[in-house]
């Protein structure tokens, strides 16, 4: 999704997926939105000359990227487990 979508929609709670997808998917979308929103806000709060500190500290950036990757994968793992436990599926 484009950054502008996140900038315009700071209150994701008001954005709902269709009922066809249900609350499990809504929860996943809200978690992903929160993850990306946090990163966009962190980037926006840095002065322009400091927006990309990873260029200066590649090792720390790689460590942060692995942590972020694990966090996002966990969102999907949790959603998959919730689907397995849901009697509708």
HTML snippet that shows the backbone in 3Dmol.js (N, CA, C, O; Angstrom):
<script src="https://3Dmol.org/build/3Dmol-min.js"></script>
<div id="view" style="width:600px;height:400px;position:relative"></div>
<script>
const pdb = `
ATOM      1  N   UNK A   1       0.831  -1.173   0.000  1.00  0.00           N
ATOM      2  CA  UNK A   1       0.000   0.000   0.000  1.00  0.00           C
ATOM      3  C   UNK A   1       0.876   1.238   0.000  1.00  0.00           C
ATOM      4  O   UNK A   1       2.006   1.232   0.489  1.00  0.00           O
ATOM      5  N   UNK A   2       0.335   2.269  -0.549  1.00  0.00           N
ATOM      6  CA  UNK A   2       1.096   3.496  -0.621  1.00  0.00           C
ATOM      7  C   UNK A   2       1.138   4.200   0.726  1.00  0.00           C
ATOM      8  O   UNK A   2       0.214   4.093   1.532  1.00  0.00           O
ATOM      9  N   UNK A   3       2.221   4.915   0.949  1.00  0.00           N
ATOM     10  CA  UNK A   3       2.375   5.678   2.179  1.00  0.00           C
ATOM     11  C   UNK A   3       1.229   6.674   2.340  1.00  0.00           C
ATOM     12  O   UNK A   3       0.770   6.914   3.457  1.00  0.00           O
ATOM     13  N   UNK A   4       0.766   7.251   1.242  1.00  0.00           N
ATOM     14  CA  UNK A   4      -0.301   8.252   1.338  1.00  0.00           C
ATOM     15  C   UNK A   4      -1.570   7.662   1.934  1.00  0.00           C
ATOM     16  O   UNK A   4      -2.314   8.372   2.610  1.00  0.00           O
ATOM     17  N   UNK A   5      -1.834   6.385   1.702  1.00  0.00           N
ATOM     18  CA  UNK A   5      -3.006   5.739   2.296  1.00  0.00           C
ATOM     19  C   UNK A   5      -2.907   5.801   3.817  1.00  0.00           C
ATOM     20  O   UNK A   5      -3.885   6.098   4.502  1.00  0.00           O
ATOM     21  N   UNK A   6      -1.738   5.523   4.325  1.00  0.00           N
ATOM     22  CA  UNK A   6      -1.538   5.538   5.773  1.00  0.00           C
ATOM     23  C   UNK A   6      -1.590   6.956   6.328  1.00  0.00           C
ATOM     24  O   UNK A   6      -2.088   7.177   7.432  1.00  0.00           O
ATOM     25  N   UNK A   7      -1.080   7.907   5.570  1.00  0.00           N
ATOM     26  CA  UNK A   7      -1.099   9.279   6.041  1.00  0.00           C
ATOM     27  C   UNK A   7      -2.511   9.830   6.112  1.00  0.00           C
ATOM     28  O   UNK A   7      -2.814  10.643   6.985  1.00  0.00           O
ATOM     29  N   UNK A   8      -3.371   9.404   5.215  1.00  0.00           N
ATOM     30  CA  UNK A   8      -4.750   9.888   5.198  1.00  0.00           C
ATOM     31  C   UNK A   8      -5.626   9.156   6.207  1.00  0.00           C
ATOM     32  O   UNK A   8      -6.650   9.694   6.628  1.00  0.00           O
ATOM     33  N   UNK A   9      -5.255   7.965   6.600  1.00  0.00           N
ATOM     34  CA  UNK A   9      -6.122   7.112   7.410  1.00  0.00           C
ATOM     35  C   UNK A   9      -5.473   6.740   8.741  1.00  0.00           C
ATOM     36  O   UNK A   9      -5.159   5.575   8.983  1.00  0.00           O
ATOM     37  N   UNK A  10      -5.280   7.724   9.585  1.00  0.00           N
ATOM     38  CA  UNK A  10      -4.635   7.450  10.873  1.00  0.00           C
ATOM     39  C   UNK A  10      -5.532   6.671  11.819  1.00  0.00           C
ATOM     40  O   UNK A  10      -5.042   6.086  12.785  1.00  0.00           O
ATOM     41  N   UNK A  11      -6.831   6.648  11.564  1.00  0.00           N
ATOM     42  CA  UNK A  11      -7.747   5.912  12.434  1.00  0.00           C
ATOM     43  C   UNK A  11      -8.237   4.668  11.711  1.00  0.00           C
ATOM     44  O   UNK A  11      -9.352   4.642  11.190  1.00  0.00           O
ATOM     45  N   UNK A  12      -7.408   3.648  11.681  1.00  0.00           N
ATOM     46  CA  UNK A  12      -7.748   2.427  10.948  1.00  0.00           C
ATOM     47  C   UNK A  12      -8.959   1.730  11.542  1.00  0.00           C
ATOM     48  O   UNK A  12      -9.641   0.984  10.839  1.00  0.00           O
ATOM     49  N   UNK A  13      -9.240   1.950  12.794  1.00  0.00           N
ATOM     50  CA  UNK A  13     -10.372   1.280  13.420  1.00  0.00           C
ATOM     51  C   UNK A  13     -11.671   1.592  12.681  1.00  0.00           C
ATOM     52  O   UNK A  13     -12.616   0.804  12.718  1.00  0.00           O
ATOM     53  N   UNK A  14     -11.716   2.726  12.020  1.00  0.00           N
ATOM     54  CA  UNK A  14     -12.935   3.080  11.296  1.00  0.00           C
ATOM     55  C   UNK A  14     -13.002   2.377   9.939  1.00  0.00           C
ATOM     56  O   UNK A  14     -14.052   2.368   9.297  1.00  0.00           O
ATOM     57  N   UNK A  15     -11.908   1.799   9.509  1.00  0.00           N
ATOM     58  CA  UNK A  15     -11.878   1.106   8.233  1.00  0.00           C
ATOM     59  C   UNK A  15     -12.199  -0.369   8.468  1.00  0.00           C
ATOM     60  O   UNK A  15     -11.487  -1.043   9.213  1.00  0.00           O
ATOM     61  N   UNK A  16     -13.213  -0.855   7.870  1.00  0.00           N
ATOM     62  CA  UNK A  16     -13.643  -2.231   8.086  1.00  0.00           C
ATOM     63  C   UNK A  16     -13.568  -3.020   6.790  1.00  0.00           C
ATOM     64  O   UNK A  16     -13.870  -2.510   5.711  1.00  0.00           O
ATOM     65  N   UNK A  17     -13.163  -4.260   6.921  1.00  0.00           N
ATOM     66  CA  UNK A  17     -13.203  -5.165   5.775  1.00  0.00           C
ATOM     67  C   UNK A  17     -14.647  -5.635   5.608  1.00  0.00           C
ATOM     68  O   UNK A  17     -15.459  -5.483   6.521  1.00  0.00           O
ATOM     69  N   UNK A  18     -14.961  -6.192   4.473  1.00  0.00           N
ATOM     70  CA  UNK A  18     -16.323  -6.671   4.265  1.00  0.00           C
ATOM     71  C   UNK A  18     -16.616  -7.830   5.215  1.00  0.00           C
ATOM     72  O   UNK A  18     -15.702  -8.519   5.667  1.00  0.00           O
ATOM     73  N   UNK A  19     -17.876  -8.033   5.507  1.00  0.00           N
ATOM     74  CA  UNK A  19     -18.285  -9.107   6.425  1.00  0.00           C
ATOM     75  C   UNK A  19     -17.878 -10.478   5.901  1.00  0.00           C
ATOM     76  O   UNK A  19     -17.717 -11.421   6.675  1.00  0.00           O
ATOM     77  N   UNK A  20     -17.715 -10.585   4.603  1.00  0.00           N
ATOM     78  CA  UNK A  20     -17.289 -11.849   3.997  1.00  0.00           C
ATOM     79  C   UNK A  20     -15.969 -12.329   4.598  1.00  0.00           C
ATOM     80  O   UNK A  20     -15.774 -13.528   4.799  1.00  0.00           O
ATOM     81  N   UNK A  21     -15.069 -11.397   4.883  1.00  0.00           N
ATOM     82  CA  UNK A  21     -13.766 -11.765   5.438  1.00  0.00           C
ATOM     83  C   UNK A  21     -13.825 -12.024   6.936  1.00  0.00           C
ATOM     84  O   UNK A  21     -13.102 -12.882   7.441  1.00  0.00           O
ATOM     85  N   UNK A  22     -14.660 -11.308   7.641  1.00  0.00           N
ATOM     86  CA  UNK A  22     -14.863 -11.568   9.058  1.00  0.00           C
ATOM     87  C   UNK A  22     -13.830 -10.960   9.980  1.00  0.00           C
ATOM     88  O   UNK A  22     -12.890 -10.304   9.530  1.00  0.00           O
ATOM     89  N   UNK A  23     -14.008 -11.184  11.287  1.00  0.00           N
ATOM     90  CA  UNK A  23     -13.167 -10.554  12.311  1.00  0.00           C
ATOM     91  C   UNK A  23     -11.716 -11.036  12.318  1.00  0.00           C
ATOM     92  O   UNK A  23     -10.826 -10.289  12.723  1.00  0.00           O
ATOM     93  N   UNK A  24     -11.465 -12.258  11.881  1.00  0.00           N
ATOM     94  CA  UNK A  24     -10.080 -12.739  11.870  1.00  0.00           C
ATOM     95  C   UNK A  24      -9.232 -11.934  10.892  1.00  0.00           C
ATOM     96  O   UNK A  24      -8.101 -11.553  11.192  1.00  0.00           O
ATOM     97  N   UNK A  25      -9.801 -11.687   9.726  1.00  0.00           N
ATOM     98  CA  UNK A  25      -9.079 -10.903   8.736  1.00  0.00           C
ATOM     99  C   UNK A  25      -8.986  -9.442   9.175  1.00  0.00           C
ATOM    100  O   UNK A  25      -7.960  -8.796   8.961  1.00  0.00           O
ATOM    101  N   UNK A  26     -10.038  -8.923   9.779  1.00  0.00           N
ATOM    102  CA  UNK A  26     -10.017  -7.543  10.279  1.00  0.00           C
ATOM    103  C   UNK A  26      -8.899  -7.375  11.297  1.00  0.00           C
ATOM    104  O   UNK A  26      -8.190  -6.369  11.277  1.00  0.00           O
ATOM    105  N   UNK A  27      -8.736  -8.343  12.180  1.00  0.00           N
ATOM    106  CA  UNK A  27      -7.675  -8.284  13.179  1.00  0.00           C
ATOM    107  C   UNK A  27      -6.302  -8.263  12.519  1.00  0.00           C
ATOM    108  O   UNK A  27      -5.426  -7.498  12.920  1.00  0.00           O
ATOM    109  N   UNK A  28      -6.121  -9.102  11.512  1.00  0.00           N
ATOM    110  CA  UNK A  28      -4.838  -9.132  10.797  1.00  0.00           C
ATOM    111  C   UNK A  28      -4.563  -7.790  10.129  1.00  0.00           C
ATOM    112  O   UNK A  28      -3.450  -7.270  10.218  1.00  0.00           O
ATOM    113  N   UNK A  29      -5.558  -7.231   9.468  1.00  0.00           N
ATOM    114  CA  UNK A  29      -5.390  -5.941   8.792  1.00  0.00           C
ATOM    115  C   UNK A  29      -5.015  -4.847   9.796  1.00  0.00           C
ATOM    116  O   UNK A  29      -4.140  -4.026   9.521  1.00  0.00           O
ATOM    117  N   UNK A  30      -5.665  -4.836  10.941  1.00  0.00           N
ATOM    118  CA  UNK A  30      -5.367  -3.819  11.952  1.00  0.00           C
ATOM    119  C   UNK A  30      -3.950  -3.974  12.510  1.00  0.00           C
ATOM    120  O   UNK A  30      -3.268  -2.981  12.760  1.00  0.00           O
ATOM    121  N   UNK A  31      -3.515  -5.206  12.701  1.00  0.00           N
ATOM    122  CA  UNK A  31      -2.138  -5.428  13.170  1.00  0.00           C
ATOM    123  C   UNK A  31      -1.127  -4.955  12.134  1.00  0.00           C
ATOM    124  O   UNK A  31      -0.143  -4.301  12.481  1.00  0.00           O
ATOM    125  N   UNK A  32      -1.360  -5.277  10.874  1.00  0.00           N
ATOM    126  CA  UNK A  32      -0.447  -4.843   9.816  1.00  0.00           C
ATOM    127  C   UNK A  32      -0.450  -3.322   9.690  1.00  0.00           C
ATOM    128  O   UNK A  32       0.598  -2.698   9.526  1.00  0.00           O
ATOM    129  N   UNK A  33      -1.635  -2.744   9.768  1.00  0.00           N
ATOM    130  CA  UNK A  33      -1.728  -1.291   9.704  1.00  0.00           C
ATOM    131  C   UNK A  33      -0.918  -0.664  10.843  1.00  0.00           C
ATOM    132  O   UNK A  33      -0.159   0.278  10.617  1.00  0.00           O
ATOM    133  N   UNK A  34      -1.077  -1.182  12.057  1.00  0.00           N
ATOM    134  CA  UNK A  34      -0.331  -0.654  13.196  1.00  0.00           C
ATOM    135  C   UNK A  34       1.171  -0.763  13.005  1.00  0.00           C
ATOM    136  O   UNK A  34       1.921   0.146  13.362  1.00  0.00           O
ATOM    137  N   UNK A  35       1.605  -1.879  12.440  1.00  0.00           N
ATOM    138  CA  UNK A  35       3.031  -2.087  12.181  1.00  0.00           C
ATOM    139  C   UNK A  35       3.554  -1.035  11.203  1.00  0.00           C
ATOM    140  O   UNK A  35       4.550  -0.364  11.475  1.00  0.00           O
ATOM    141  N   UNK A  36       2.874  -0.898  10.061  1.00  0.00           N
ATOM    142  CA  UNK A  36       3.332   0.056   9.052  1.00  0.00           C
ATOM    143  C   UNK A  36       3.167   1.496   9.524  1.00  0.00           C
ATOM    144  O   UNK A  36       4.019   2.341   9.247  1.00  0.00           O
ATOM    145  N   UNK A  37       2.090   1.780  10.228  1.00  0.00           N
ATOM    146  CA  UNK A  37       1.849   3.129  10.747  1.00  0.00           C
ATOM    147  C   UNK A  37       3.001   3.539  11.657  1.00  0.00           C
ATOM    148  O   UNK A  37       3.499   4.661  11.564  1.00  0.00           O
ATOM    149  N   UNK A  38       3.428   2.629  12.541  1.00  0.00           N
ATOM    150  CA  UNK A  38       4.524   2.910  13.469  1.00  0.00           C
ATOM    151  C   UNK A  38       5.798   3.268  12.701  1.00  0.00           C
ATOM    152  O   UNK A  38       6.495   4.220  13.052  1.00  0.00           O
ATOM    153  N   UNK A  39       6.091   2.510  11.665  1.00  0.00           N
ATOM    154  CA  UNK A  39       7.318   2.752  10.901  1.00  0.00           C
ATOM    155  C   UNK A  39       7.241   4.049  10.096  1.00  0.00           C
ATOM    156  O   UNK A  39       8.233   4.769   9.976  1.00  0.00           O
ATOM    157  N   UNK A  40       6.091   4.337   9.558  1.00  0.00           N
ATOM    158  CA  UNK A  40       5.936   5.599   8.821  1.00  0.00           C
ATOM    159  C   UNK A  40       6.064   6.779   9.782  1.00  0.00           C
ATOM    160  O   UNK A  40       6.731   7.766   9.471  1.00  0.00           O
ATOM    161  N   UNK A  41       5.434   6.679  10.934  1.00  0.00           N
ATOM    162  CA  UNK A  41       5.529   7.761  11.922  1.00  0.00           C
ATOM    163  C   UNK A  41       6.963   7.960  12.390  1.00  0.00           C
ATOM    164  O   UNK A  41       7.408   9.098  12.544  1.00  0.00           O
ATOM    165  N   UNK A  42       7.689   6.876  12.616  1.00  0.00           N
ATOM    166  CA  UNK A  42       9.083   6.990  13.048  1.00  0.00           C
ATOM    167  C   UNK A  42       9.919   7.683  11.979  1.00  0.00           C
ATOM    168  O   UNK A  42      10.762   8.520  12.301  1.00  0.00           O
ATOM    169  N   UNK A  43       9.699   7.352  10.733  1.00  0.00           N
ATOM    170  CA  UNK A  43      10.441   7.970   9.641  1.00  0.00           C
ATOM    171  C   UNK A  43      10.080   9.446   9.522  1.00  0.00           C
ATOM    172  O   UNK A  43      10.956  10.290   9.335  1.00  0.00           O
ATOM    173  N   UNK A  44       8.796   9.756   9.630  1.00  0.00           N
ATOM    174  CA  UNK A  44       8.354  11.149   9.511  1.00  0.00           C
ATOM    175  C   UNK A  44       8.858  12.025  10.642  1.00  0.00           C
ATOM    176  O   UNK A  44       8.976  13.238  10.469  1.00  0.00           O
ATOM    177  N   UNK A  45       9.158  11.446  11.793  1.00  0.00           N
ATOM    178  CA  UNK A  45       9.598  12.224  12.951  1.00  0.00           C
ATOM    179  C   UNK A  45      11.097  12.509  12.957  1.00  0.00           C
ATOM    180  O   UNK A  45      11.590  13.189  13.857  1.00  0.00           O
ATOM    181  N   UNK A  46      11.821  12.002  11.974  1.00  0.00           N
ATOM    182  CA  UNK A  46      13.248  12.280  11.873  1.00  0.00           C
ATOM    183  C   UNK A  46      13.477  13.478  10.957  1.00  0.00           C
ATOM    184  O   UNK A  46      12.743  13.670   9.988  1.00  0.00           O
ATOM    185  N   UNK A  47      14.493  14.283  11.262  1.00  0.00           N
ATOM    186  CA  UNK A  47      14.846  15.349  10.311  1.00  0.00           C
ATOM    187  C   UNK A  47      15.222  14.724   8.965  1.00  0.00           C
ATOM    188  O   UNK A  47      15.667  13.577   8.917  1.00  0.00           O
ATOM    189  N   UNK A  48      15.046  15.461   7.893  1.00  0.00           N
ATOM    190  CA  UNK A  48      15.294  14.926   6.550  1.00  0.00           C
ATOM    191  C   UNK A  48      16.689  14.326   6.396  1.00  0.00           C
ATOM    192  O   UNK A  48      16.860  13.332   5.691  1.00  0.00           O
ATOM    193  N   UNK A  49      17.676  14.916   7.041  1.00  0.00           N
ATOM    194  CA  UNK A  49      19.029  14.392   6.891  1.00  0.00           C
ATOM    195  C   UNK A  49      19.277  13.146   7.732  1.00  0.00           C
ATOM    196  O   UNK A  49      20.360  12.565   7.656  1.00  0.00           O
ATOM    197  N   UNK A  50      18.300  12.722   8.532  1.00  0.00           N
ATOM    198  CA  UNK A  50      18.464  11.528   9.365  1.00  0.00           C
ATOM    199  C   UNK A  50      17.392  10.479   9.091  1.00  0.00           C
ATOM    200  O   UNK A  50      17.207   9.567   9.897  1.00  0.00           O
ATOM    201  N   UNK A  51      16.691  10.591   7.982  1.00  0.00           N
ATOM    202  CA  UNK A  51      15.589   9.662   7.721  1.00  0.00           C
ATOM    203  C   UNK A  51      16.072   8.244   7.439  1.00  0.00           C
ATOM    204  O   UNK A  51      15.318   7.292   7.637  1.00  0.00           O
ATOM    205  N   UNK A  52      17.268   8.087   6.996  1.00  0.00           N
ATOM    206  CA  UNK A  52      17.750   6.761   6.625  1.00  0.00           C
ATOM    207  C   UNK A  52      19.039   6.423   7.361  1.00  0.00           C
ATOM    208  O   UNK A  52      20.099   6.324   6.743  1.00  0.00           O
ATOM    209  N   UNK A  53      18.955   6.245   8.687  1.00  0.00           N
ATOM    210  CA  UNK A  53      20.171   5.968   9.465  1.00  0.00           C
ATOM    211  C   UNK A  53      20.792   4.610   9.144  1.00  0.00           C
ATOM    212  O   UNK A  53      21.938   4.355   9.514  1.00  0.00           O
ATOM    213  N   UNK A  54      20.041   3.725   8.453  1.00  0.00           N
ATOM    214  CA  UNK A  54      20.590   2.411   8.131  1.00  0.00           C
ATOM    215  C   UNK A  54      21.829   2.523   7.259  1.00  0.00           C
ATOM    216  O   UNK A  54      22.671   1.625   7.267  1.00  0.00           O
ATOM    217  N   UNK A  55      21.955   3.598   6.514  1.00  0.00           N
ATOM    218  CA  UNK A  55      23.135   3.776   5.671  1.00  0.00           C
ATOM    219  C   UNK A  55      24.395   3.871   6.516  1.00  0.00           C
ATOM    220  O   UNK A  55      25.484   3.524   6.057  1.00  0.00           O
ATOM    221  N   UNK A  56      24.252   4.337   7.737  1.00  0.00           N
ATOM    222  CA  UNK A  56      25.404   4.517   8.600  1.00  0.00           C
ATOM    223  C   UNK A  56      25.669   3.300   9.476  1.00  0.00           C
ATOM    224  O   UNK A  56      26.805   3.069   9.890  1.00  0.00           O
ATOM    225  N   UNK A  57      24.634   2.524   9.761  1.00  0.00           N
ATOM    226  CA  UNK A  57      24.793   1.390  10.656  1.00  0.00           C
ATOM    227  C   UNK A  57      24.059   0.186  10.068  1.00  0.00           C
ATOM    228  O   UNK A  57      22.958  -0.160  10.496  1.00  0.00           O
ATOM    229  N   UNK A  58      24.682  -0.432   9.095  1.00  0.00           N
ATOM    230  CA  UNK A  58      24.057  -1.527   8.367  1.00  0.00           C
ATOM    231  C   UNK A  58      23.738  -2.710   9.276  1.00  0.00           C
ATOM    232  O   UNK A  58      22.675  -3.315   9.142  1.00  0.00           O
ATOM    233  N   UNK A  59      24.631  -3.046  10.189  1.00  0.00           N
ATOM    234  CA  UNK A  59      24.398  -4.199  11.076  1.00  0.00           C
ATOM    235  C   UNK A  59      23.160  -3.991  11.935  1.00  0.00           C
ATOM    236  O   UNK A  59      22.346  -4.903  12.081  1.00  0.00           O
ATOM    237  N   UNK A  60      23.010  -2.806  12.502  1.00  0.00           N
ATOM    238  CA  UNK A  60      21.831  -2.521  13.338  1.00  0.00           C
ATOM    239  C   UNK A  60      20.563  -2.547  12.489  1.00  0.00           C
ATOM    240  O   UNK A  60      19.515  -3.009  12.940  1.00  0.00           O
ATOM    241  N   UNK A  61      20.664  -2.053  11.271  1.00  0.00           N
ATOM    242  CA  UNK A  61      19.501  -2.056  10.380  1.00  0.00           C
ATOM    243  C   UNK A  61      19.098  -3.472   9.999  1.00  0.00           C
ATOM    244  O   UNK A  61      17.908  -3.780   9.928  1.00  0.00           O
ATOM    245  N   UNK A  62      20.065  -4.328   9.756  1.00  0.00           N
ATOM    246  CA  UNK A  62      19.764  -5.719   9.425  1.00  0.00           C
ATOM    247  C   UNK A  62      19.116  -6.426  10.613  1.00  0.00           C
ATOM    248  O   UNK A  62      18.191  -7.219  10.438  1.00  0.00           O
ATOM    249  N   UNK A  63      19.596  -6.140  11.810  1.00  0.00           N
ATOM    250  CA  UNK A  63      19.012  -6.734  13.015  1.00  0.00           C
ATOM    251  C   UNK A  63      17.569  -6.258  13.193  1.00  0.00           C
ATOM    252  O   UNK A  63      16.687  -7.052  13.520  1.00  0.00           O
ATOM    253  N   UNK A  64      17.336  -4.983  12.982  1.00  0.00           N
ATOM    254  CA  UNK A  64      15.981  -4.431  13.088  1.00  0.00           C
ATOM    255  C   UNK A  64      15.071  -5.031  12.019  1.00  0.00           C
ATOM    256  O   UNK A  64      13.900  -5.310  12.278  1.00  0.00           O
ATOM    257  N   UNK A  65      15.610  -5.227  10.823  1.00  0.00           N
ATOM    258  CA  UNK A  65      14.812  -5.806   9.740  1.00  0.00           C
ATOM    259  C   UNK A  65      14.405  -7.240  10.067  1.00  0.00           C
ATOM    260  O   UNK A  65      13.273  -7.638   9.794  1.00  0.00           O
ATOM    261  N   UNK A  66      15.307  -8.009  10.643  1.00  0.00           N
ATOM    262  CA  UNK A  66      14.972  -9.381  11.032  1.00  0.00           C
ATOM    263  C   UNK A  66      13.893  -9.402  12.120  1.00  0.00           C
ATOM    264  O   UNK A  66      13.008 -10.257  12.103  1.00  0.00           O
ATOM    265  N   UNK A  67      13.969  -8.475  13.048  1.00  0.00           N
ATOM    266  CA  UNK A  67      12.958  -8.369  14.100  1.00  0.00           C
ATOM    267  C   UNK A  67      11.603  -7.999  13.486  1.00  0.00           C
ATOM    268  O   UNK A  67      10.576  -8.581  13.835  1.00  0.00           O
ATOM    269  N   UNK A  68      11.612  -7.042  12.583  1.00  0.00           N
ATOM    270  CA  UNK A  68      10.369  -6.633  11.918  1.00  0.00           C
ATOM    271  C   UNK A  68       9.780  -7.782  11.106  1.00  0.00           C
ATOM    272  O   UNK A  68       8.569  -8.005  11.127  1.00  0.00           O
ATOM    273  N   UNK A  69      10.625  -8.502  10.403  1.00  0.00           N
ATOM    274  CA  UNK A  69      10.170  -9.644   9.607  1.00  0.00           C
ATOM    275  C   UNK A  69       9.498 -10.678  10.511  1.00  0.00           C
ATOM    276  O   UNK A  69       8.420 -11.180  10.196  1.00  0.00           O
ATOM    277  N   UNK A  70      10.135 -10.987  11.621  1.00  0.00           N
ATOM    278  CA  UNK A  70       9.576 -11.970  12.553  1.00  0.00           C
ATOM    279  C   UNK A  70       8.230 -11.490  13.110  1.00  0.00           C
ATOM    280  O   UNK A  70       7.310 -12.286  13.294  1.00  0.00           O
ATOM    281  N   UNK A  71       8.124 -10.203  13.372  1.00  0.00           N
ATOM    282  CA  UNK A  71       6.865  -9.656  13.897  1.00  0.00           C
ATOM    283  C   UNK A  71       5.728  -9.824  12.878  1.00  0.00           C
ATOM    284  O   UNK A  71       4.633 -10.260  13.234  1.00  0.00           O
ATOM    285  N   UNK A  72       5.989  -9.481  11.628  1.00  0.00           N
ATOM    286  CA  UNK A  72       4.955  -9.585  10.592  1.00  0.00           C
ATOM    287  C   UNK A  72       4.585 -11.048  10.333  1.00  0.00           C
ATOM    288  O   UNK A  72       3.407 -11.375  10.188  1.00  0.00           O
ATOM    289  N   UNK A  73       5.577 -11.914  10.276  1.00  0.00           N
ATOM    290  CA  UNK A  73       5.301 -13.341  10.076  1.00  0.00           C
ATOM    291  C   UNK A  73       4.448 -13.875  11.224  1.00  0.00           C
ATOM    292  O   UNK A  73       3.567 -14.706  11.003  1.00  0.00           O
ATOM    293  N   UNK A  74       4.701 -13.406  12.446  1.00  0.00           N
ATOM    294  CA  UNK A  74       3.911 -13.846  13.594  1.00  0.00           C
ATOM    295  C   UNK A  74       2.454 -13.435  13.453  1.00  0.00           C
ATOM    296  O   UNK A  74       1.561 -14.179  13.857  1.00  0.00           O
ATOM    297  N   UNK A  75       2.201 -12.264  12.887  1.00  0.00           N
ATOM    298  CA  UNK A  75       0.811 -11.845  12.646  1.00  0.00           C
ATOM    299  C   UNK A  75       0.097 -12.860  11.759  1.00  0.00           C
ATOM    300  O   UNK A  75      -1.040 -13.244  12.032  1.00  0.00           O
ATOM    301  N   UNK A  76       0.771 -13.289  10.702  1.00  0.00           N
ATOM    302  CA  UNK A  76       0.168 -14.262   9.792  1.00  0.00           C
ATOM    303  C   UNK A  76       0.042 -15.636  10.445  1.00  0.00           C
ATOM    304  O   UNK A  76      -0.964 -16.323  10.266  1.00  0.00           O
ATOM    305  N   UNK A  77       1.052 -16.030  11.195  1.00  0.00           N
ATOM    306  CA  UNK A  77       0.976 -17.312  11.908  1.00  0.00           C
ATOM    307  C   UNK A  77      -0.205 -17.323  12.885  1.00  0.00           C
ATOM    308  O   UNK A  77      -0.936 -18.309  12.982  1.00  0.00           O
ATOM    309  N   UNK A  78      -0.375 -16.218  13.600  1.00  0.00           N
ATOM    310  CA  UNK A  78      -1.499 -16.120  14.545  1.00  0.00           C
ATOM    311  C   UNK A  78      -2.833 -16.188  13.812  1.00  0.00           C
ATOM    312  O   UNK A  78      -3.769 -16.835  14.281  1.00  0.00           O
ATOM    313  N   UNK A  79      -2.922 -15.521  12.663  1.00  0.00           N
ATOM    314  CA  UNK A  79      -4.163 -15.535  11.883  1.00  0.00           C
ATOM    315  C   UNK A  79      -4.460 -16.944  11.375  1.00  0.00           C
ATOM    316  O   UNK A  79      -5.612 -17.380  11.390  1.00  0.00           O
ATOM    317  N   UNK A  80      -3.441 -17.647  10.932  1.00  0.00           N
ATOM    318  CA  UNK A  80      -3.627 -19.021  10.442  1.00  0.00           C
ATOM    319  C   UNK A  80      -4.108 -19.922  11.578  1.00  0.00           C
ATOM    320  O   UNK A  80      -5.014 -20.733  11.388  1.00  0.00           O
ATOM    321  N   UNK A  81      -3.504 -19.781  12.755  1.00  0.00           N
ATOM    322  CA  UNK A  81      -3.933 -20.591  13.903  1.00  0.00           C
ATOM    323  C   UNK A  81      -5.378 -20.263  14.294  1.00  0.00           C
ATOM    324  O   UNK A  81      -6.149 -21.157  14.644  1.00  0.00           O
ATOM    325  N   UNK A  82      -5.738 -18.985  14.233  1.00  0.00           N
ATOM    326  CA  UNK A  82      -7.102 -18.592  14.567  1.00  0.00           C
ATOM    327  C   UNK A  82      -8.100 -19.207  13.581  1.00  0.00           C
ATOM    328  O   UNK A  82      -9.193 -19.618  13.971  1.00  0.00           O
ATOM    329  N   UNK A  83      -7.720 -19.267  12.317  1.00  0.00           N
ATOM    330  CA  UNK A  83      -8.593 -19.887  11.303  1.00  0.00           C
ATOM    331  C   UNK A  83      -8.740 -21.367  11.587  1.00  0.00           C
ATOM    332  O   UNK A  83      -9.837 -21.914  11.475  1.00  0.00           O
ATOM    333  N   UNK A  84      -7.656 -22.017  11.950  1.00  0.00           N
ATOM    334  CA  UNK A  84      -7.724 -23.457  12.253  1.00  0.00           C
ATOM    335  C   UNK A  84      -8.640 -23.743  13.434  1.00  0.00           C
ATOM    336  O   UNK A  84      -9.287 -24.790  13.484  1.00  0.00           O
ATOM    337  N   UNK A  85      -8.696 -22.821  14.377  1.00  0.00           N
ATOM    338  CA  UNK A  85      -9.515 -23.010  15.576  1.00  0.00           C
ATOM    339  C   UNK A  85     -10.970 -22.556  15.378  1.00  0.00           C
ATOM    340  O   UNK A  85     -11.835 -22.867  16.197  1.00  0.00           O
ATOM    341  N   UNK A  86     -11.230 -21.834  14.310  1.00  0.00           N
ATOM    342  CA  UNK A  86     -12.576 -21.309  14.071  1.00  0.00           C
ATOM    343  C   UNK A  86     -13.450 -22.389  13.445  1.00  0.00           C
ATOM    344  O   UNK A  86     -13.104 -22.912  12.386  1.00  0.00           O
ATOM    345  N   UNK A  87     -14.573 -22.738  14.071  1.00  0.00           N
ATOM    346  CA  UNK A  87     -15.413 -23.826  13.556  1.00  0.00           C
ATOM    347  C   UNK A  87     -16.050 -23.510  12.181  1.00  0.00           C
ATOM    348  O   UNK A  87     -16.475 -24.424  11.474  1.00  0.00           O
ATOM    349  N   UNK A  88     -16.112 -22.245  11.815  1.00  0.00           N
ATOM    350  CA  UNK A  88     -16.676 -21.869  10.517  1.00  0.00           C
ATOM    351  C   UNK A  88     -15.782 -22.362   9.376  1.00  0.00           C
ATOM    352  O   UNK A  88     -16.269 -22.716   8.302  1.00  0.00           O
ATOM    353  N   UNK A  89     -14.470 -22.381   9.622  1.00  0.00           N
ATOM    354  CA  UNK A  89     -13.542 -22.821   8.590  1.00  0.00           C
ATOM    355  C   UNK A  89     -13.313 -24.299   8.723  1.00  0.00           C
ATOM    356  O   UNK A  89     -12.556 -24.879   7.945  1.00  0.00           O
TER     357      UNK A  89
END
`;
const viewer = $3Dmol.createViewer("view");
viewer.addModel(pdb, "pdb");
viewer.setStyle({}, {cartoon: {color: "spectrum"}});
viewer.zoomTo();
viewer.render();
</script>
